[in-house]
């Protein structure tokens, strides 16, 4: 993927993530008041709030990855694995423009977690 295309896709992703994060944050504000005191409804609200927080956390992690990819574009390291330095496969960058690692290093990183 050429640099201009990568930048365009990453900036678009960042814009969408910022919008989604804003919606998720707005949706979690004041969630306790919606259910009128029923313990069953409050439990459902807690589950909804937990789900929204998990989605917010995932969006924030992806936003961090997109910002890091934009920095790699600026530094000239985009498309190179941050662990081993080999080229990140073109197909991986097409699917996940924010990818920082080649497939093998990503698998190792996930196993360590």
N, CA, C and O atoms as a printed pandas DataFrame, in Angstrom:
     atom_number atom_name residue_name chain_id  residue_number  x_coord  y_coord  z_coord
0              1         N          UNK        A               1    0.864   -1.174    0.000
1              2        CA          UNK        A               1    0.000    0.000    0.000
2              3         C          UNK        A               1    0.909    1.234    0.000
3              4         O          UNK        A               1    1.846    1.329    0.792
4              5         N          UNK        A               2    0.618    2.160   -0.887
5              6        CA          UNK        A               2    1.446    3.363   -0.944
6              7         C          UNK        A               2    1.136    4.265    0.251
7              8         O          UNK        A               2    0.097    4.132    0.898
8              9         N          UNK        A               3    2.056    5.178    0.526
9             10        CA          UNK        A               3    1.972    6.031    1.716
10            11         C          UNK        A               3    0.719    6.902    1.699
11            12         O          UNK        A               3    0.064    7.056    2.730
12            13         N          UNK        A               4    0.381    7.469    0.556
13            14        CA          UNK        A               4   -0.790    8.348    0.478
14            15         C          UNK        A               4   -2.080    7.581    0.787
15            16         O          UNK        A               4   -2.948    8.076    1.506
16            17         N          UNK        A               5   -2.193    6.383    0.244
17            18        CA          UNK        A               5   -3.383    5.559    0.512
18            19         C          UNK        A               5   -3.436    5.163    1.979
19            20         O          UNK        A               5   -4.494    5.219    2.607
20            21         N          UNK        A               6   -2.296    4.764    2.519
21            22        CA          UNK        A               6   -2.238    4.377    3.935
22            23         C          UNK        A               6   -2.650    5.550    4.821
23            24         O          UNK        A               6   -3.449    5.387    5.743
24            25         N          UNK        A               7   -2.104    6.728    4.540
25            26        CA          UNK        A               7   -2.442    7.909    5.346
26            27         C          UNK        A               7   -3.936    8.204    5.265
27            28         O          UNK        A               7   -4.572    8.480    6.282
28            29         N          UNK        A               8   -4.494    8.147    4.062
29            30        CA          UNK        A               8   -5.920    8.431    3.883
30            31         C          UNK        A               8   -6.769    7.432    4.678
31            32         O          UNK        A               8   -7.709    7.824    5.369
32            33         N          UNK        A               9   -6.439    6.157    4.579
33            34        CA          UNK        A               9   -7.214    5.134    5.300
34            35         C          UNK        A               9   -7.074    5.300    6.807
35            36         O          UNK        A               9   -8.059    5.191    7.537
36            37         N          UNK        A              10   -5.858    5.563    7.278
37            38        CA          UNK        A              10   -5.636    5.722    8.720
38            39         C          UNK        A              10   -6.343    6.966    9.253
39            40         O          UNK        A              10   -6.937    6.922   10.330
40            41         N          UNK        A              11   -6.286    8.064    8.521
41            42        CA          UNK        A              11   -6.977    9.274    8.969
42            43         C          UNK        A              11   -8.486    9.079    8.980
43            44         O          UNK        A              11   -9.177    9.595    9.858
44            45         N          UNK        A              12   -8.997    8.335    8.004
45            46        CA          UNK        A              12  -10.425    8.021    7.986
46            47         C          UNK        A              12  -10.796    7.144    9.186
47            48         O          UNK        A              12  -11.820    7.365    9.832
48            49         N          UNK        A              13   -9.960    6.158    9.473
49            50        CA          UNK        A              13  -10.204    5.299   10.643
50            51         C          UNK        A              13  -10.194    6.123   11.918
51            52         O          UNK        A              13  -11.043    5.931   12.789
52            53         N          UNK        A              14   -9.242    7.039   12.036
53            54        CA          UNK        A              14   -9.141    7.876   13.231
54            55         C          UNK        A              14  -10.396    8.728   13.401
55            56         O          UNK        A              14  -10.912    8.870   14.510
56            57         N          UNK        A              15  -10.881    9.288   12.305
57            58        CA          UNK        A              15  -12.105   10.093   12.358
58            59         C          UNK        A              15  -13.292    9.244   12.826
59            60         O          UNK        A              15  -14.063    9.672   13.685
60            61         N          UNK        A              16  -13.436    8.046   12.263
61            62        CA          UNK        A              16  -14.542    7.163   12.645
62            63         C          UNK        A              16  -14.413    6.703   14.098
63            64         O          UNK        A              16  -15.409    6.627   14.818
64            65         N          UNK        A              17  -13.205    6.403   14.520
65            66        CA          UNK        A              17  -12.997    5.993   15.918
66            67         C          UNK        A              17  -13.338    7.132   16.872
67            68         O          UNK        A              17  -13.976    6.909   17.901
68            69         N          UNK        A              18  -12.919    8.345   16.538
69            70        CA          UNK        A              18  -13.249    9.491   17.393
70            71         C          UNK        A              18  -14.757    9.681   17.488
71            72         O          UNK        A              18  -15.287    9.969   18.562
72            73         N          UNK        A              19  -15.447    9.518   16.358
73            74        CA          UNK        A              19  -16.907    9.635   16.362
74            75         C          UNK        A              19  -17.536    8.533   17.220
75            76         O          UNK        A              19  -18.426    8.801   18.027
76            77         N          UNK        A              20  -17.072    7.306   17.043
77            78        CA          UNK        A              20  -17.610    6.176   17.816
78            79         C          UNK        A              20  -17.339    6.340   19.301
79            80         O          UNK        A              20  -18.210    6.065   20.127
80            81         N          UNK        A              21  -16.152    6.779   19.643
81            82        CA          UNK        A              21  -15.816    6.992   21.053
82            83         C          UNK        A              21  -16.720    8.049   21.658
83            84         O          UNK        A              21  -17.172    7.904   22.794
84            85         N          UNK        A              22  -16.988    9.110   20.912
85            86        CA          UNK        A              22  -17.902   10.150   21.395
86            87         C          UNK        A              22  -19.298    9.614   21.644
87            88         O          UNK        A              22  -19.916    9.935   22.659
88            89         N          UNK        A              23  -19.801    8.797   20.724
89            90        CA          UNK        A              23  -21.135    8.202   20.878
90            91         C          UNK        A              23  -21.158    7.258   22.080
91            92         O          UNK        A              23  -22.097    7.282   22.876
92            93         N          UNK        A              24  -20.130    6.435   22.206
93            94        CA          UNK        A              24  -20.083    5.493   23.336
94            95         C          UNK        A              24  -19.993    6.223   24.671
95            96         O          UNK        A              24  -20.641    5.830   25.641
96            97         N          UNK        A              25  -19.201    7.269   24.722
97            98        CA          UNK        A              25  -19.103    8.042   25.970
98            99         C          UNK        A              25  -20.428    8.686   26.315
99           100         O          UNK        A              25  -20.834    8.687   27.477
100          101         N          UNK        A              26  -21.104    9.231   25.325
101          102        CA          UNK        A              26  -22.411    9.858   25.567
102          103         C          UNK        A              26  -23.423    8.821   26.026
103          104         O          UNK        A              26  -24.279    9.118   26.859
104          105         N          UNK        A              27  -23.337    7.611   25.495
105          106        CA          UNK        A              27  -24.274    6.551   25.860
106          107         C          UNK        A              27  -24.066    6.003   27.245
107          108         O          UNK        A              27  -24.992    5.438   27.827
108          109         N          UNK        A              28  -22.857    6.156   27.804
109          110        CA          UNK        A              28  -22.612    5.637   29.148
110          111         C          UNK        A              28  -22.887    6.679   30.223
111          112         O          UNK        A              28  -22.958    6.332   31.401
112          113         N          UNK        A              29  -23.042    7.940   29.853
113          114        CA          UNK        A              29  -23.330    8.985   30.834
114          115         C          UNK        A              29  -24.757    8.848   31.339
115          116         O          UNK        A              29  -25.692    8.775   30.541
116          117         N          UNK        A              30  -24.930    8.815   32.624
117          118        CA          UNK        A              30  -26.250    8.806   33.238
118          119         C          UNK        A              30  -27.037    7.536   33.032
119          120         O          UNK        A              30  -28.265    7.569   33.116
120          121         N          UNK        A              31  -26.383    6.403   32.764
121          122        CA          UNK        A              31  -27.122    5.171   32.483
122          123         C          UNK        A              31  -27.914    4.666   33.677
123          124         O          UNK        A              31  -28.857    3.894   33.503
124          125         N          UNK        A              32  -27.561    5.073   34.865
125          126        CA          UNK        A              32  -28.250    4.572   36.047
126          127         C          UNK        A              32  -29.658    5.111   36.220
127          128         O          UNK        A              32  -30.462    4.508   36.931
128          129         N          UNK        A              33  -29.969    6.212   35.601
129          130        CA          UNK        A              33  -31.269    6.839   35.799
130          131         C          UNK        A              33  -32.345    6.306   34.860
131          132         O          UNK        A              33  -33.516    6.642   35.034
132          133         N          UNK        A              34  -31.998    5.505   33.893
133          134        CA          UNK        A              34  -32.958    5.121   32.859
134          135         C          UNK        A              34  -33.934    4.046   33.302
135          136         O          UNK        A              34  -34.972    3.885   32.661
136          137         N          UNK        A              35  -33.661    3.312   34.350
137          138        CA          UNK        A              35  -34.382    2.074   34.584
138          139         C          UNK        A              35  -35.418    2.142   35.696
139          140         O          UNK        A              35  -36.060    1.132   35.985
140          141         N          UNK        A              36  -35.604    3.287   36.324
141          142        CA          UNK        A              36  -36.712    3.487   37.237
142          143         C          UNK        A              36  -36.718    2.604   38.464
143          144         O          UNK        A              36  -37.790    2.385   39.028
144          145         N          UNK        A              37  -35.607    2.092   38.909
145          146        CA          UNK        A              37  -35.545    1.429   40.186
146          147         C          UNK        A              37  -35.736   -0.069   40.198
147          148         O          UNK        A              37  -35.437   -0.684   41.221
148          149         N          UNK        A              38  -36.199   -0.690   39.168
149          150        CA          UNK        A              38  -36.356   -2.139   39.152
150          151         C          UNK        A              38  -34.991   -2.801   39.170
151          152         O          UNK        A              38  -34.110   -2.440   38.389
152          153         N          UNK        A              39  -34.813   -3.780   40.071
153          154        CA          UNK        A              39  -33.502   -4.425   40.164
154          155         C          UNK        A              39  -33.172   -5.204   38.894
155          156         O          UNK        A              39  -32.007   -5.271   38.501
156          157         N          UNK        A              40  -34.176   -5.792   38.249
157          158        CA          UNK        A              40  -33.928   -6.512   36.990
158          159         C          UNK        A              40  -33.486   -5.535   35.911
159          160         O          UNK        A              40  -32.553   -5.811   35.157
160          161         N          UNK        A              41  -34.164   -4.384   35.841
161          162        CA          UNK        A              41  -33.777   -3.372   34.854
162          163         C          UNK        A              41  -32.402   -2.809   35.166
163          164         O          UNK        A              41  -31.618   -2.540   34.256
164          165         N          UNK        A              42  -32.106   -2.630   36.439
165          166        CA          UNK        A              42  -30.788   -2.122   36.823
166          167         C          UNK        A              42  -29.704   -3.113   36.422
167          168         O          UNK        A              42  -28.626   -2.707   35.986
168          169         N          UNK        A              43  -29.974   -4.404   36.562
169          170        CA          UNK        A              43  -29.012   -5.419   36.141
170          171         C          UNK        A              43  -28.778   -5.379   34.645
171          172         O          UNK        A              43  -27.649   -5.527   34.177
172          173         N          UNK        A              44  -29.845   -5.179   33.902
173          174        CA          UNK        A              44  -29.702   -5.056   32.448
174          175         C          UNK        A              44  -28.899   -3.811   32.111
175          176         O          UNK        A              44  -28.087   -3.821   31.186
176          177         N          UNK        A              45  -29.126   -2.737   32.861
177          178        CA          UNK        A              45  -28.382   -1.501   32.639
178          179         C          UNK        A              45  -26.909   -1.677   32.926
179          180         O          UNK        A              45  -26.062   -1.130   32.220
180          181         N          UNK        A              46  -26.599   -2.440   33.962
181          182        CA          UNK        A              46  -25.204   -2.701   34.293
182          183         C          UNK        A              46  -24.543   -3.486   33.173
183          184         O          UNK        A              46  -23.411   -3.193   32.786
184          185         N          UNK        A              47  -25.241   -4.473   32.659
185          186        CA          UNK        A              47  -24.697   -5.253   31.548
186          187         C          UNK        A              47  -24.480   -4.364   30.332
187          188         O          UNK        A              47  -23.444   -4.458   29.675
188          189         N          UNK        A              48  -25.452   -3.496   30.023
189          190        CA          UNK        A              48  -25.303   -2.572   28.902
190          191         C          UNK        A              48  -24.123   -1.634   29.131
191          192         O          UNK        A              48  -23.352   -1.359   28.211
192          193         N          UNK        A              49  -23.988   -1.147   30.357
193          194        CA          UNK        A              49  -22.883   -0.237   30.671
194          195         C          UNK        A              49  -21.550   -0.963   30.563
195          196         O          UNK        A              49  -20.576   -0.407   30.055
196          197         N          UNK        A              50  -21.504   -2.201   31.041
197          198        CA          UNK        A              50  -20.270   -2.990   30.936
198          199         C          UNK        A              50  -19.900   -3.220   29.470
199          200         O          UNK        A              50  -18.732   -3.119   29.095
200          201         N          UNK        A              51  -20.887   -3.523   28.661
201          202        CA          UNK        A              51  -20.657   -3.754   27.235
202          203         C          UNK        A              51  -20.155   -2.478   26.570
203          204         O          UNK        A              51  -19.223   -2.513   25.766
204          205         N          UNK        A              52  -20.780   -1.345   26.913
205          206        CA          UNK        A              52  -20.365   -0.061   26.335
206          207         C          UNK        A              52  -18.936    0.279   26.758
207          208         O          UNK        A              52  -18.157    0.790   25.953
208          209         N          UNK        A              53  -18.586   -0.002   28.025
209          210        CA          UNK        A              53  -17.210    0.257   28.485
210          211         C          UNK        A              53  -16.216   -0.628   27.750
211          212         O          UNK        A              53  -15.132   -0.169   27.391
212          213         N          UNK        A              54  -16.564   -1.882   27.522
213          214        CA          UNK        A              54  -15.677   -2.790   26.796
214          215         C          UNK        A              54  -15.490   -2.304   25.356
215          216         O          UNK        A              54  -14.379   -2.341   24.826
216          217         N          UNK        A              55  -16.568   -1.852   24.731
217          218        CA          UNK        A              55  -16.462   -1.331   23.369
218          219         C          UNK        A              55  -15.634   -0.044   23.350
219          220         O          UNK        A              55  -14.856    0.183   22.423
220          221         N          UNK        A              56  -15.802    0.789   24.365
221          222        CA          UNK        A              56  -15.026    2.024   24.474
222          223         C          UNK        A              56  -13.539    1.713   24.652
223          224         O          UNK        A              56  -12.689    2.357   24.037
224          225         N          UNK        A              57  -13.231    0.731   25.488
225          226        CA          UNK        A              57  -11.835    0.321   25.680
226          227         C          UNK        A              57  -11.229   -0.203   24.380
227          228         O          UNK        A              57  -10.090    0.126   24.050
228          229         N          UNK        A              58  -11.981   -1.015   23.644
229          230        CA          UNK        A              58  -11.484   -1.569   22.375
230          231         C          UNK        A              58  -11.260   -0.449   21.358
231          232         O          UNK        A              58  -10.256   -0.452   20.646
232          233         N          UNK        A              59  -12.176    0.496   21.287
233          234        CA          UNK        A              59  -12.032    1.614   20.359
234          235         C          UNK        A              59  -10.823    2.473   20.737
235          236         O          UNK        A              59  -10.095    2.942   19.863
236          237         N          UNK        A              60  -10.614    2.676   22.033
237          238        CA          UNK        A              60   -9.467    3.468   22.483
238          239         C          UNK        A              60   -8.149    2.768   22.143
239          240         O          UNK        A              60   -7.181    3.421   21.752
240          241         N          UNK        A              61   -8.113    1.438   22.292
241          242        CA          UNK        A              61   -6.900    0.690   21.931
242          243         C          UNK        A              61   -6.640    0.782   20.430
243          244         O          UNK        A              61   -5.499    0.958   20.001
244          245         N          UNK        A              62   -7.704    0.662   19.635
245          246        CA          UNK        A              62   -7.524    0.761   18.195
246          247         C          UNK        A              62   -7.091    2.172   17.800
247          248         O          UNK        A              62   -6.276    2.337   16.892
248          249         N          UNK        A              63   -7.626    3.182   18.470
249          250        CA          UNK        A              63   -7.235    4.572   18.198
250          251         C          UNK        A              63   -5.747    4.757   18.467
251          252         O          UNK        A              63   -5.048    5.408   17.690
252          253         N          UNK        A              64   -5.266    4.190   19.561
253          254        CA          UNK        A              64   -3.846    4.262   19.884
254          255         C          UNK        A              64   -3.008    3.600   18.787
255          256         O          UNK        A              64   -1.958    4.116   18.404
256          257         N          UNK        A              65   -3.476    2.460   18.287
257          258        CA          UNK        A              65   -2.760    1.753   17.216
258          259         C          UNK        A              65   -2.749    2.572   15.929
259          260         O          UNK        A              65   -1.743    2.590   15.220
260          261         N          UNK        A              66   -3.847    3.247   15.619
261          262        CA          UNK        A              66   -3.913    4.077   14.415
262          263         C          UNK        A              66   -2.962    5.262   14.545
263          264         O          UNK        A              66   -2.253    5.594   13.595
264          265         N          UNK        A              67   -2.942    5.900   15.706
265          266        CA          UNK        A              67   -2.020    7.023   15.917
266          267         C          UNK        A              67   -0.567    6.569   15.797
267          268         O          UNK        A              67    0.264    7.285   15.239
268          269         N          UNK        A              68   -0.261    5.385   16.316
269          270        CA          UNK        A              68    1.097    4.846   16.206
270          271         C          UNK        A              68    1.447    4.575   14.743
271          272         O          UNK        A              68    2.578    4.819   14.323
272          273         N          UNK        A              69    0.491    4.077   13.971
273          274        CA          UNK        A              69    0.733    3.827   12.542
274          275         C          UNK        A              69    0.985    5.141   11.802
275          276         O          UNK        A              69    1.849    5.206   10.928
276          277         N          UNK        A              70    0.239    6.179   12.147
277          278        CA          UNK        A              70    0.471    7.490   11.529
278          279         C          UNK        A              70    1.870    8.010   11.878
279          280         O          UNK        A              70    2.534    8.615   11.037
280          281         N          UNK        A              71    2.316    7.777   13.112
281          282        CA          UNK        A              71    3.686    8.173   13.492
282          283         C          UNK        A              71    4.719    7.384   12.687
283          284         O          UNK        A              71    5.729    7.942   12.256
284          285         N          UNK        A              72    4.466    6.071   12.480
285          286        CA          UNK        A              72    5.379    5.265   11.671
286          287         C          UNK        A              72    5.432    5.770   10.235
287          288         O          UNK        A              72    6.487    5.738    9.602
288          289         N          UNK        A              73    4.296    6.237    9.718
289          290        CA          UNK        A              73    4.284    6.834    8.377
290          291         C          UNK        A              73    5.210    8.040    8.329
291          292         O          UNK        A              73    5.994    8.200    7.393
292          293         N          UNK        A              74    5.109    8.885    9.347
293          294        CA          UNK        A              74    5.943   10.092    9.409
294          295         C          UNK        A              74    7.424    9.743    9.557
295          296         O          UNK        A              74    8.282   10.407    8.976
296          297         N          UNK        A              75    7.718    8.712   10.327
297          298        CA          UNK        A              75    9.104    8.318   10.614
298          299         C          UNK        A              75    9.720    7.430    9.534
299          300         O          UNK        A              75   10.920    7.160    9.562
300          301         N          UNK        A              76    8.901    6.978    8.586
301          302        CA          UNK        A              76    9.403    6.121    7.527
302          303         C          UNK        A              76    9.427    4.637    7.875
303          304         O          UNK        A              76    9.972    3.835    7.116
304          305         N          UNK        A              77    8.847    4.261    9.006
305          306        CA          UNK        A              77    8.849    2.860    9.411
306          307         C          UNK        A              77    7.568    2.103    9.109
307          308         O          UNK        A              77    7.439    0.929    9.457
308          309         N          UNK        A              78    6.621    2.770    8.462
309          310        CA          UNK        A              78    5.346    2.116    8.163
310          311         C          UNK        A              78    5.571    0.954    7.208
311          312         O          UNK        A              78    6.314    1.069    6.233
312          313         N          UNK        A              79    4.920   -0.165    7.501
313          314        CA          UNK        A              79    5.049   -1.343    6.648
314          315         C          UNK        A              79    6.174   -2.273    7.067
315          316         O          UNK        A              79    6.381   -3.318    6.452
316          317         N          UNK        A              80    6.903   -1.897    8.114
317          318        CA          UNK        A              80    7.960   -2.728    8.686
318          319         C          UNK        A              80    7.521   -3.170   10.073
319          320         O          UNK        A              80    6.965   -2.379   10.836
320          321         N          UNK        A              81    7.769   -4.436   10.400
321          322        CA          UNK        A              81    7.410   -4.980   11.705
322          323         C          UNK        A              81    8.204   -4.267   12.792
323          324         O          UNK        A              81    9.421   -4.120   12.682
324          325         N          UNK        A              82    7.518   -3.827   13.836
325          326        CA          UNK        A              82    8.184   -3.116   14.930
326          327         C          UNK        A              82    9.055   -4.050   15.774
327          328         O          UNK        A              82    9.911   -3.583   16.525
328          329         N          UNK        A              83    8.847   -5.359   15.658
329          330        CA          UNK        A              83    9.636   -6.312   16.430
330          331         C          UNK        A              83   10.852   -6.823   15.662
331          332         O          UNK        A              83   11.976   -6.752   16.160
332          333         N          UNK        A              84   10.632   -7.337   14.453
333          334        CA          UNK        A              84   11.730   -7.983   13.725
334          335         C          UNK        A              84   12.254   -7.161   12.558
335          336         O          UNK        A              84   13.319   -7.466   12.022
336          337         N          UNK        A              85   11.529   -6.130   12.155
337          338        CA          UNK        A              85   11.974   -5.269   11.066
338          339         C          UNK        A              85   11.649   -5.768    9.668
339          340         O          UNK        A              85   11.918   -5.070    8.691
340          341         N          UNK        A              86   11.077   -6.959    9.552
341          342        CA          UNK        A              86   10.730   -7.463    8.221
342          343         C          UNK        A              86    9.481   -6.747    7.704
343          344         O          UNK        A              86    8.770   -6.090    8.464
344          345         N          UNK        A              87    9.229   -6.882    6.420
345          346        CA          UNK        A              87    8.064   -6.236    5.814
346          347         C          UNK        A              87    6.780   -6.878    6.317
347          348         O          UNK        A              87    6.668   -8.101    6.393
348          349         N          UNK        A              88    5.822   -6.038    6.657
349          350        CA          UNK        A              88    4.483   -6.522    6.996
350          351         C          UNK        A              88    3.811   -6.821    5.655
351          352         O          UNK        A              88    3.807   -5.965    4.771
352          353         N          UNK        A              89    3.244   -8.015    5.486
353          354        CA          UNK        A              89    2.639   -8.369    4.194
354          355         C          UNK        A              89    1.586   -7.357    3.745
355          356         O          UNK        A              89    0.806   -6.840    4.545
356          357         N          UNK        A              90    1.591   -7.097    2.454
357          358        CA          UNK        A              90    0.672   -6.132    1.846
358          359         C          UNK        A              90   -0.787   -6.463    2.193
359          360         O          UNK        A              90   -1.570   -5.567    2.509
360          361         N          UNK        A              91   -1.145   -7.741    2.133
361          362        CA          UNK        A              91   -2.511   -8.143    2.450
362          363         C          UNK        A              91   -2.892   -7.816    3.881
363          364         O          UNK        A              91   -4.034   -7.446    4.156
364          365         N          UNK        A              92   -1.939   -7.952    4.795
365          366        CA          UNK        A              92   -2.202   -7.608    6.203
366          367         C          UNK        A              92   -2.449   -6.114    6.338
367          368         O          UNK        A              92   -3.355   -5.692    7.058
368          369         N          UNK        A              93   -1.641   -5.311    5.645
369          370        CA          UNK        A              93   -1.831   -3.859    5.713
370          371         C          UNK        A              93   -3.132   -3.434    5.034
371          372         O          UNK        A              93   -3.760   -2.459    5.446
372          373         N          UNK        A              94   -3.529   -4.158    4.006
373          374        CA          UNK        A              94   -4.818   -3.864    3.371
374          375         C          UNK        A              94   -5.954   -4.125    4.353
375          376         O          UNK        A              94   -6.886   -3.328    4.458
376          377         N          UNK        A              95   -5.873   -5.240    5.069
377          378        CA          UNK        A              95   -6.930   -5.611    6.018
378          379         C          UNK        A              95   -6.877   -4.778    7.285
379          380         O          UNK        A              95   -7.913   -4.392    7.827
380          381         N          UNK        A              96   -5.665   -4.502    7.757
381          382        CA          UNK        A              96   -5.467   -3.769    9.010
382          383         C          UNK        A              96   -4.371   -2.737    8.810
383          384         O          UNK        A              96   -3.213   -2.999    9.136
384          385         N          UNK        A              97   -4.714   -1.566    8.279
385          386        CA          UNK        A              97   -3.687   -0.569    7.983
386          387         C          UNK        A              97   -2.884   -0.133    9.207
387          388         O          UNK        A              97   -1.785    0.404    9.071
388          389         N          UNK        A              98   -3.425   -0.359   10.389
389          390        CA          UNK        A              98   -2.725    0.028   11.612
390          391         C          UNK        A              98   -1.778   -1.054   12.120
391          392         O          UNK        A              98   -1.128   -0.869   13.148
392          393         N          UNK        A              99   -1.692   -2.178   11.417
393          394        CA          UNK        A              99   -0.868   -3.309   11.868
394          395         C          UNK        A              99    0.581   -2.875   12.065
395          396         O          UNK        A              99    1.179   -2.242   11.195
396          397         N          UNK        A             100    1.130   -3.227   13.222
397          398        CA          UNK        A             100    2.507   -2.860   13.555
398          399         C          UNK        A             100    3.470   -4.027   13.404
399          400         O          UNK        A             100    4.686   -3.834   13.372
400          401         N          UNK        A             101    2.931   -5.231   13.312
401          402        CA          UNK        A             101    3.777   -6.429   13.304
402          403         C          UNK        A             101    3.430   -7.334   12.136
403          404         O          UNK        A             101    2.313   -7.326   11.619
404          405         N          UNK        A             102    4.432   -8.120   11.735
405          406        CA          UNK        A             102    4.171   -9.183   10.773
406          407         C          UNK        A             102    3.340  -10.255   11.484
407          408         O          UNK        A             102    3.187  -10.217   12.705
408          409         N          UNK        A             103    2.821  -11.180   10.741
409          410        CA          UNK        A             103    1.919  -12.189   11.297
410          411         C          UNK        A             103    2.610  -13.004   12.387
411          412         O          UNK        A             103    2.021  -13.249   13.440
412          413         N          UNK        A             104    3.846  -13.425   12.149
413          414        CA          UNK        A             104    4.553  -14.259   13.119
414          415         C          UNK        A             104    4.786  -13.506   14.431
415          416         O          UNK        A             104    4.540  -14.050   15.508
416          417         N          UNK        A             105    5.256  -12.270   14.348
417          418        CA          UNK        A             105    5.508  -11.490   15.564
418          419         C          UNK        A             105    4.203  -11.138   16.280
419          420         O          UNK        A             105    4.171  -11.085   17.509
420          421         N          UNK        A             106    3.128  -10.898   15.527
421          422        CA          UNK        A             106    1.838  -10.628   16.155
422          423         C          UNK        A             106    1.350  -11.845   16.921
423          424         O          UNK        A             106    0.805  -11.720   18.018
424          425         N          UNK        A             107    1.549  -13.041   16.332
425          426        CA          UNK        A             107    1.153  -14.270   17.029
426          427         C          UNK        A             107    1.934  -14.430   18.321
427          428         O          UNK        A             107    1.366  -14.787   19.353
428          429         N          UNK        A             108    3.233  -14.168   18.269
429          430        CA          UNK        A             108    4.047  -14.253   19.490
430          431         C          UNK        A             108    3.597  -13.256   20.536
431          432         O          UNK        A             108    3.519  -13.590   21.718
432          433         N          UNK        A             109    3.295  -12.023   20.111
433          434        CA          UNK        A             109    2.853  -10.977   21.042
434          435         C          UNK        A             109    1.537  -11.372   21.704
435          436         O          UNK        A             109    1.355  -11.146   22.901
436          437         N          UNK        A             110    0.619  -11.959   20.939
437          438        CA          UNK        A             110   -0.659  -12.375   21.502
438          439         C          UNK        A             110   -0.499  -13.540   22.467
439          440         O          UNK        A             110   -1.209  -13.607   23.470
440          441         N          UNK        A             111    0.414  -14.452   22.186
441          442        CA          UNK        A             111    0.645  -15.577   23.110
442          443         C          UNK        A             111    1.248  -15.086   24.422
443          444         O          UNK        A             111    0.969  -15.659   25.475
444          445         N          UNK        A             112    2.060  -14.052   24.381
445          446        CA          UNK        A             112    2.676  -13.511   25.607
446          447         C          UNK        A             112    1.641  -12.872   26.505
447          448         O          UNK        A             112    1.819  -12.844   27.723
448          449         N          UNK        A             113    0.550  -12.352   25.929
449          450        CA          UNK        A             113   -0.493  -11.710   26.740
450          451         C          UNK        A             113   -1.248  -12.778   27.411
451          452         O          UNK        A             113   -2.186  -12.496   28.156
